[in-house]
């Protein structure tokens, strides 16, 4: 029996633009994605019997093949032709669920990486990312991590320089957002402001955190905020507490602010946590910190 554990890091979107819709219903996007310190812990053990078993601690998420982490184990076995000698997976959830933070995708990514290690298949990052794409567009990024430009449906990834350490306050209000509904609304919406992706990439290359914060932009935010006013209220609180910039991540409902001063970040976290329990003080993570 062999066992290994990995951190599965959440992601946020520094920019998110929807640039088109394909005939198959998928949307083309252009976005800058960033790993953060907030993470789940994923432990995999092989040689435990004849089936896949999943346990999720700290959440009521399903523990069957409707869970992306379970499907990641199934896919790994089929893609590599590895006989299943029993796989046990335990996920300690810290990342909020259905929050626009790739919580399910990052757990699936961790499972792929861990099984590659435990079964000595030596697939390498590129092959793991190809397998991960079959599970979801965010999984390849979660395998690689750090700071990346994502295009296509999110699977065309370009490595960007690491952003200098920045204090991040993340807040998820207790509301449910339907990503398909947001995309449907985007299809008919007039988008007033789009991200300046080129300028964002330049600011990242220059290591200019203040400029990065100024350029935060998510075309989905006005749509989600129109349905859920809490989104703008939280971003407003973050700014009033000293955030250099604040924005919604993904299709929501999570929002985050970037802070230069740790004491301002802590104060903002305390302020929001009094109303929203799922509030976190975290930071940017480099690709090296994400590597498992």
MIZAPA-639650 format. One record per residue (C-alpha): residue number from 1; residue in three letters; chain; x negated, y negated, z. Coordinates in steps of 0.25 Angstrom, whole numbers, plus 5000, padded with zeros to 4 digits. Example, Ala and Ser with C-alpha at 12.3 -4.5 7.8 and 13.67 -1.06 7.14 Angstrom:
% MIZAPA-639650
+-----+-----+----+------+-------+------+
:   i :  aa : ch : east : north :   up :
+-----+-----+----+------+-------+------+
:   1 : ALA :  A : 4951 :  5018 : 5031 :
:   2 : SER :  A : 4945 :  5004 : 5029 :
+-----+-----+----+------+-------+------+
END
This chain:
% MIZAPA-639650
+-----+-----+----+------+-------+------+
:   i :  aa : ch : east : north :   up :
+-----+-----+----+------+-------+------+
:   1 : UNK :  A : 5000 :  5000 : 5000 :
:   2 : UNK :  A : 4995 :  4986 : 4996 :
:   3 : UNK :  A : 5000 :  4973 : 5000 :
:   4 : UNK :  A : 4997 :  4958 : 4997 :
:   5 : UNK :  A : 5003 :  4945 : 5000 :
:   6 : UNK :  A : 5004 :  4932 : 4992 :
:   7 : UNK :  A : 5009 :  4918 : 4994 :
:   8 : UNK :  A : 5020 :  4914 : 4984 :
:   9 : UNK :  A : 5019 :  4899 : 4982 :
:  10 : UNK :  A : 5031 :  4890 : 4978 :
:  11 : UNK :  A : 5031 :  4880 : 4967 :
:  12 : UNK :  A : 5036 :  4866 : 4964 :
:  13 : UNK :  A : 5037 :  4858 : 4951 :
:  14 : UNK :  A : 5030 :  4846 : 4950 :
:  15 : UNK :  A : 5037 :  4843 : 4937 :
:  16 : UNK :  A : 5048 :  4850 : 4930 :
:  17 : UNK :  A : 5053 :  4847 : 4916 :
:  18 : UNK :  A : 5063 :  4855 : 4908 :
:  19 : UNK :  A : 5059 :  4853 : 4894 :
:  20 : UNK :  A : 5069 :  4862 : 4886 :
:  21 : UNK :  A : 5078 :  4875 : 4886 :
:  22 : UNK :  A : 5075 :  4887 : 4878 :
:  23 : UNK :  A : 5086 :  4896 : 4870 :
:  24 : UNK :  A : 5084 :  4906 : 4881 :
:  25 : UNK :  A : 5089 :  4897 : 4892 :
:  26 : UNK :  A : 5075 :  4894 : 4898 :
:  27 : UNK :  A : 5070 :  4880 : 4900 :
:  28 : UNK :  A : 5057 :  4875 : 4896 :
:  29 : UNK :  A : 5050 :  4867 : 4907 :
:  30 : UNK :  A : 5038 :  4859 : 4910 :
:  31 : UNK :  A : 5034 :  4858 : 4924 :
:  32 : UNK :  A : 5022 :  4857 : 4934 :
:  33 : UNK :  A : 5023 :  4868 : 4945 :
:  34 : UNK :  A : 5015 :  4868 : 4958 :
:  35 : UNK :  A : 5013 :  4878 : 4968 :
:  36 : UNK :  A : 5015 :  4874 : 4983 :
:  37 : UNK :  A : 5011 :  4880 : 4996 :
:  38 : UNK :  A : 5025 :  4885 : 5000 :
:  39 : UNK :  A : 5025 :  4900 : 4998 :
:  40 : UNK :  A : 5031 :  4913 : 5000 :
:  41 : UNK :  A : 5023 :  4925 : 5005 :
:  42 : UNK :  A : 5024 :  4938 : 4996 :
:  43 : UNK :  A : 5018 :  4951 : 5000 :
:  44 : UNK :  A : 5018 :  4963 : 4991 :
:  45 : UNK :  A : 5015 :  4977 : 4995 :
:  46 : UNK :  A : 5013 :  4989 : 4985 :
:  47 : UNK :  A : 5013 :  5004 : 4987 :
:  48 : UNK :  A : 5025 :  5003 : 4997 :
:  49 : UNK :  A : 5035 :  5013 : 4990 :
:  50 : UNK :  A : 5042 :  5014 : 4977 :
:  51 : UNK :  A : 5050 :  5001 : 4975 :
:  52 : UNK :  A : 5049 :  4986 : 4977 :
:  53 : UNK :  A : 5054 :  4980 : 4990 :
:  54 : UNK :  A : 5055 :  4965 : 4992 :
:  55 : UNK :  A : 5057 :  4958 : 5005 :
:  56 : UNK :  A : 5060 :  4943 : 5006 :
:  57 : UNK :  A : 5057 :  4936 : 5020 :
:  58 : UNK :  A : 5063 :  4922 : 5023 :
:  59 : UNK :  A : 5073 :  4922 : 5012 :
:  60 : UNK :  A : 5086 :  4930 : 5008 :
:  61 : UNK :  A : 5081 :  4932 : 4994 :
:  62 : UNK :  A : 5084 :  4946 : 4988 :
:  63 : UNK :  A : 5074 :  4957 : 4989 :
:  64 : UNK :  A : 5077 :  4964 : 4976 :
:  65 : UNK :  A : 5074 :  4963 : 4961 :
:  66 : UNK :  A : 5082 :  4950 : 4961 :
:  67 : UNK :  A : 5070 :  4944 : 4968 :
:  68 : UNK :  A : 5059 :  4939 : 4959 :
:  69 : UNK :  A : 5048 :  4945 : 4968 :
:  70 : UNK :  A : 5055 :  4959 : 4967 :
:  71 : UNK :  A : 5056 :  4957 : 4951 :
:  72 : UNK :  A : 5041 :  4953 : 4951 :
:  73 : UNK :  A : 5037 :  4966 : 4957 :
:  74 : UNK :  A : 5046 :  4974 : 4947 :
:  75 : UNK :  A : 5040 :  4966 : 4936 :
:  76 : UNK :  A : 5026 :  4968 : 4940 :
:  77 : UNK :  A : 5028 :  4983 : 4941 :
:  78 : UNK :  A : 5034 :  4983 : 4927 :
:  79 : UNK :  A : 5024 :  4974 : 4920 :
:  80 : UNK :  A : 5012 :  4981 : 4926 :
:  81 : UNK :  A : 5017 :  4996 : 4925 :
:  82 : UNK :  A : 5014 :  4997 : 4940 :
:  83 : UNK :  A : 5022 :  5008 : 4947 :
:  84 : UNK :  A : 5029 :  5003 : 4959 :
:  85 : UNK :  A : 5023 :  5010 : 4971 :
:  86 : UNK :  A : 5032 :  5001 : 4980 :
:  87 : UNK :  A : 5031 :  4986 : 4981 :
:  88 : UNK :  A : 5035 :  4978 : 4994 :
:  89 : UNK :  A : 5036 :  4963 : 4993 :
:  90 : UNK :  A : 5039 :  4954 : 5004 :
:  91 : UNK :  A : 5041 :  4939 : 5002 :
:  92 : UNK :  A : 5041 :  4929 : 5013 :
:  93 : UNK :  A : 5049 :  4917 : 5008 :
:  94 : UNK :  A : 5045 :  4903 : 5011 :
:  95 : UNK :  A : 5048 :  4896 : 4998 :
:  96 : UNK :  A : 5063 :  4892 : 4997 :
:  97 : UNK :  A : 5072 :  4900 : 4988 :
:  98 : UNK :  A : 5078 :  4894 : 4976 :
:  99 : UNK :  A : 5071 :  4881 : 4978 :
: 100 : UNK :  A : 5063 :  4878 : 4965 :
: 101 : UNK :  A : 5050 :  4883 : 4971 :
: 102 : UNK :  A : 5048 :  4896 : 4963 :
: 103 : UNK :  A : 5050 :  4904 : 4976 :
: 104 : UNK :  A : 5054 :  4917 : 4969 :
: 105 : UNK :  A : 5044 :  4915 : 4957 :
: 106 : UNK :  A : 5033 :  4914 : 4967 :
: 107 : UNK :  A : 5036 :  4926 : 4974 :
: 108 : UNK :  A : 5037 :  4934 : 4961 :
: 109 : UNK :  A : 5024 :  4929 : 4957 :
: 110 : UNK :  A : 5018 :  4933 : 4970 :
: 111 : UNK :  A : 5023 :  4947 : 4969 :
: 112 : UNK :  A : 5017 :  4948 : 4955 :
: 113 : UNK :  A : 5003 :  4943 : 4960 :
: 114 : UNK :  A : 5004 :  4953 : 4972 :
: 115 : UNK :  A : 5008 :  4965 : 4964 :
: 116 : UNK :  A : 4997 :  4962 : 4954 :
: 117 : UNK :  A : 4987 :  4962 : 4966 :
: 118 : UNK :  A : 4992 :  4974 : 4973 :
: 119 : UNK :  A : 4993 :  4983 : 4961 :
: 120 : UNK :  A : 4980 :  4978 : 4955 :
: 121 : UNK :  A : 4986 :  4975 : 4942 :
: 122 : UNK :  A : 4977 :  4963 : 4940 :
: 123 : UNK :  A : 4987 :  4956 : 4930 :
: 124 : UNK :  A : 4981 :  4943 : 4932 :
: 125 : UNK :  A : 4988 :  4930 : 4933 :
: 126 : UNK :  A : 4992 :  4928 : 4918 :
: 127 : UNK :  A : 4999 :  4942 : 4918 :
: 128 : UNK :  A : 5006 :  4940 : 4931 :
: 129 : UNK :  A : 5011 :  4927 : 4926 :
: 130 : UNK :  A : 5017 :  4933 : 4913 :
: 131 : UNK :  A : 5024 :  4944 : 4922 :
: 132 : UNK :  A : 5029 :  4933 : 4931 :
: 133 : UNK :  A : 5035 :  4925 : 4920 :
: 134 : UNK :  A : 5045 :  4937 : 4918 :
: 135 : UNK :  A : 5050 :  4934 : 4932 :
: 136 : UNK :  A : 5051 :  4919 : 4931 :
: 137 : UNK :  A : 5045 :  4906 : 4925 :
: 138 : UNK :  A : 5039 :  4902 : 4938 :
: 139 : UNK :  A : 5032 :  4915 : 4942 :
: 140 : UNK :  A : 5020 :  4913 : 4933 :
: 141 : UNK :  A : 5017 :  4899 : 4940 :
: 142 : UNK :  A : 5019 :  4906 : 4953 :
: 143 : UNK :  A : 5009 :  4916 : 4950 :
: 144 : UNK :  A : 4999 :  4905 : 4946 :
: 145 : UNK :  A : 5003 :  4894 : 4955 :
: 146 : UNK :  A : 4996 :  4880 : 4957 :
: 147 : UNK :  A : 5000 :  4869 : 4948 :
: 148 : UNK :  A : 5005 :  4872 : 4934 :
: 149 : UNK :  A : 5012 :  4866 : 4922 :
: 150 : UNK :  A : 5023 :  4875 : 4918 :
: 151 : UNK :  A : 5030 :  4875 : 4904 :
: 152 : UNK :  A : 5039 :  4884 : 4895 :
: 153 : UNK :  A : 5049 :  4890 : 4905 :
: 154 : UNK :  A : 5038 :  4888 : 4916 :
: 155 : UNK :  A : 5029 :  4899 : 4911 :
: 156 : UNK :  A : 5019 :  4891 : 4903 :
: 157 : UNK :  A : 5009 :  4887 : 4914 :
: 158 : UNK :  A : 4998 :  4878 : 4914 :
: 159 : UNK :  A : 4988 :  4877 : 4926 :
: 160 : UNK :  A : 4987 :  4863 : 4931 :
: 161 : UNK :  A : 4976 :  4858 : 4941 :
: 162 : UNK :  A : 4980 :  4860 : 4956 :
: 163 : UNK :  A : 4987 :  4848 : 4962 :
: 164 : UNK :  A : 4980 :  4842 : 4975 :
: 165 : UNK :  A : 4986 :  4847 : 4988 :
: 166 : UNK :  A : 4999 :  4839 : 4990 :
: 167 : UNK :  A : 5009 :  4840 : 5001 :
: 168 : UNK :  A : 5023 :  4845 : 4997 :
: 169 : UNK :  A : 5036 :  4844 : 5004 :
: 170 : UNK :  A : 5046 :  4854 : 4998 :
: 171 : UNK :  A : 5061 :  4854 : 5002 :
: 172 : UNK :  A : 5072 :  4863 : 4997 :
: 173 : UNK :  A : 5086 :  4859 : 5001 :
: 174 : UNK :  A : 5096 :  4870 : 5004 :
: 175 : UNK :  A : 5103 :  4870 : 4990 :
: 176 : UNK :  A : 5103 :  4879 : 4978 :
: 177 : UNK :  A : 5099 :  4875 : 4964 :
: 178 : UNK :  A : 5103 :  4883 : 4952 :
: 179 : UNK :  A : 5091 :  4882 : 4942 :
: 180 : UNK :  A : 5099 :  4886 : 4930 :
: 181 : UNK :  A : 5109 :  4875 : 4934 :
: 182 : UNK :  A : 5098 :  4865 : 4934 :
: 183 : UNK :  A : 5093 :  4869 : 4921 :
: 184 : UNK :  A : 5107 :  4869 : 4915 :
: 185 : UNK :  A : 5108 :  4855 : 4920 :
: 186 : UNK :  A : 5095 :  4851 : 4915 :
: 187 : UNK :  A : 5099 :  4855 : 4901 :
: 188 : UNK :  A : 5109 :  4844 : 4900 :
: 189 : UNK :  A : 5103 :  4834 : 4909 :
: 190 : UNK :  A : 5096 :  4821 : 4904 :
: 191 : UNK :  A : 5082 :  4822 : 4911 :
: 192 : UNK :  A : 5078 :  4808 : 4915 :
: 193 : UNK :  A : 5064 :  4811 : 4919 :
: 194 : UNK :  A : 5054 :  4822 : 4915 :
: 195 : UNK :  A : 5041 :  4825 : 4921 :
: 196 : UNK :  A : 5028 :  4819 : 4916 :
: 197 : UNK :  A : 5021 :  4833 : 4915 :
: 198 : UNK :  A : 5009 :  4828 : 4909 :
: 199 : UNK :  A : 5007 :  4817 : 4919 :
: 200 : UNK :  A : 5010 :  4827 : 4930 :
: 201 : UNK :  A : 4999 :  4837 : 4925 :
: 202 : UNK :  A : 4989 :  4825 : 4924 :
: 203 : UNK :  A : 4992 :  4821 : 4938 :
: 204 : UNK :  A : 4990 :  4835 : 4943 :
: 205 : UNK :  A : 4977 :  4836 : 4935 :
: 206 : UNK :  A : 4972 :  4822 : 4942 :
: 207 : UNK :  A : 4976 :  4828 : 4956 :
: 208 : UNK :  A : 4985 :  4816 : 4958 :
: 209 : UNK :  A : 4996 :  4821 : 4968 :
: 210 : UNK :  A : 5002 :  4807 : 4968 :
: 211 : UNK :  A : 5004 :  4807 : 4953 :
: 212 : UNK :  A : 5009 :  4821 : 4954 :
: 213 : UNK :  A : 5020 :  4817 : 4964 :
: 214 : UNK :  A : 5024 :  4805 : 4955 :
: 215 : UNK :  A : 5026 :  4814 : 4943 :
: 216 : UNK :  A : 5035 :  4825 : 4950 :
: 217 : UNK :  A : 5047 :  4827 : 4941 :
: 218 : UNK :  A : 5058 :  4838 : 4939 :
: 219 : UNK :  A : 5068 :  4836 : 4929 :
: 220 : UNK :  A : 5077 :  4846 : 4937 :
: 221 : UNK :  A : 5078 :  4837 : 4949 :
: 222 : UNK :  A : 5089 :  4827 : 4944 :
: 223 : UNK :  A : 5097 :  4839 : 4940 :
: 224 : UNK :  A : 5096 :  4847 : 4953 :
: 225 : UNK :  A : 5097 :  4834 : 4962 :
: 226 : UNK :  A : 5110 :  4831 : 4955 :
: 227 : UNK :  A : 5115 :  4843 : 4960 :
: 228 : UNK :  A : 5108 :  4843 : 4973 :
: 229 : UNK :  A : 5105 :  4829 : 4979 :
: 230 : UNK :  A : 5096 :  4835 : 4990 :
: 231 : UNK :  A : 5085 :  4836 : 4979 :
: 232 : UNK :  A : 5084 :  4821 : 4978 :
: 233 : UNK :  A : 5086 :  4819 : 4993 :
: 234 : UNK :  A : 5074 :  4828 : 4996 :
: 235 : UNK :  A : 5065 :  4821 : 4986 :
: 236 : UNK :  A : 5069 :  4808 : 4991 :
: 237 : UNK :  A : 5065 :  4812 : 5005 :
: 238 : UNK :  A : 5052 :  4817 : 5001 :
: 239 : UNK :  A : 5049 :  4804 : 4994 :
: 240 : UNK :  A : 5053 :  4796 : 5006 :
: 241 : UNK :  A : 5044 :  4804 : 5015 :
: 242 : UNK :  A : 5032 :  4801 : 5006 :
: 243 : UNK :  A : 5032 :  4811 : 4995 :
: 244 : UNK :  A : 5024 :  4806 : 4983 :
: 245 : UNK :  A : 5034 :  4813 : 4974 :
: 246 : UNK :  A : 5046 :  4823 : 4976 :
: 247 : UNK :  A : 5053 :  4832 : 4967 :
: 248 : UNK :  A : 5062 :  4844 : 4966 :
: 249 : UNK :  A : 5055 :  4857 : 4962 :
: 250 : UNK :  A : 5061 :  4866 : 4951 :
: 251 : UNK :  A : 5076 :  4866 : 4950 :
: 252 : UNK :  A : 5076 :  4863 : 4965 :
: 253 : UNK :  A : 5081 :  4862 : 4975 :
: 254 : UNK :  A : 5067 :  4860 : 4981 :
: 255 : UNK :  A : 5060 :  4847 : 4982 :
: 256 : UNK :  A : 5046 :  4843 : 4985 :
: 257 : UNK :  A : 5038 :  4831 : 4988 :
: 258 : UNK :  A : 5023 :  4828 : 4987 :
: 259 : UNK :  A : 5016 :  4821 : 4998 :
: 260 : UNK :  A : 5002 :  4815 : 4999 :
: 261 : UNK :  A : 5002 :  4814 : 5015 :
: 262 : UNK :  A : 5004 :  4827 : 5023 :
: 263 : UNK :  A : 5011 :  4819 : 5034 :
: 264 : UNK :  A : 5022 :  4814 : 5024 :
: 265 : UNK :  A : 5024 :  4828 : 5019 :
: 266 : UNK :  A : 5026 :  4833 : 5033 :
: 267 : UNK :  A : 5036 :  4822 : 5036 :
: 268 : UNK :  A : 5044 :  4824 : 5023 :
: 269 : UNK :  A : 5044 :  4839 : 5026 :
: 270 : UNK :  A : 5049 :  4837 : 5040 :
: 271 : UNK :  A : 5060 :  4827 : 5035 :
: 272 : UNK :  A : 5065 :  4836 : 5024 :
: 273 : UNK :  A : 5064 :  4849 : 5033 :
: 274 : UNK :  A : 5074 :  4843 : 5043 :
: 275 : UNK :  A : 5085 :  4844 : 5032 :
: 276 : UNK :  A : 5079 :  4855 : 5023 :
: 277 : UNK :  A : 5073 :  4867 : 5030 :
: 278 : UNK :  A : 5066 :  4871 : 5017 :
: 279 : UNK :  A : 5056 :  4860 : 5017 :
: 280 : UNK :  A : 5041 :  4863 : 5016 :
: 281 : UNK :  A : 5028 :  4856 : 5017 :
: 282 : UNK :  A : 5019 :  4862 : 5007 :
: 283 : UNK :  A : 5008 :  4859 : 4996 :
: 284 : UNK :  A : 5003 :  4861 : 4982 :
: 285 : UNK :  A : 4996 :  4874 : 4980 :
: 286 : UNK :  A : 4985 :  4877 : 4970 :
: 287 : UNK :  A : 4984 :  4889 : 4961 :
: 288 : UNK :  A : 4973 :  4894 : 4969 :
: 289 : UNK :  A : 4982 :  4893 : 4981 :
: 290 : UNK :  A : 4993 :  4901 : 4975 :
: 291 : UNK :  A : 4984 :  4912 : 4969 :
: 292 : UNK :  A : 4988 :  4925 : 4977 :
+-----+-----+----+------+-------+------+
END
